[in-house]
Amino acid sequence: MDPILARRSIRKYTAQAVPAEDITYLLQAAMSAPSANNEQPWHFVVIKDRKLMAEIPKIHPYAQMVPGAQLVIMVCGDLSRDATNGYWVQDCAAATENILIAAQTKGLGAVWLGVHPRQERVHGLQQLFGLPEKVVPFALVPLGYPAEHKPPADRFNPARVHYDRW
């Protein structure tokens, strides 16, 4: 439970590079997420190009931290692999959460930036990265070693738990 409870949204990063093996580790975690009918409708774009990273905040209004990150993983849904008619969103959400938890285990900071269903964000990122029409950017995850530290947040709320019936 420690990585789950300690995970926080980190938006400030040091200049220390993230090793290639840690990036692979994060992607392995992402691809280990459950998916409807085991369709695995995801693709991941690892973004390290500083010029591309500088363009992202022009498309996504809450991505101001991206140029300070060491890399960004863009989680995308492949609609041609969505035999379940819409469950790709849940599948990509599970993959994104796995990246966040895996980042925590490696001492990395990360934040989830939602893209889908905001069409202006989806279209802008499709254009910027040359994504095929059937590939929808779902989320951006900027990553790096944290330059800020946040204590764990206790978010458990028993008032939100219902047994058997509402």
Summary of the structure (lengths in Angstrom):
residues: 166
radius of gyration: 16.3
end to end distance: 27.4
largest distance: 52.6
contacts: 488
relative contact order: 0.24
helix: 41%
strand: 19%
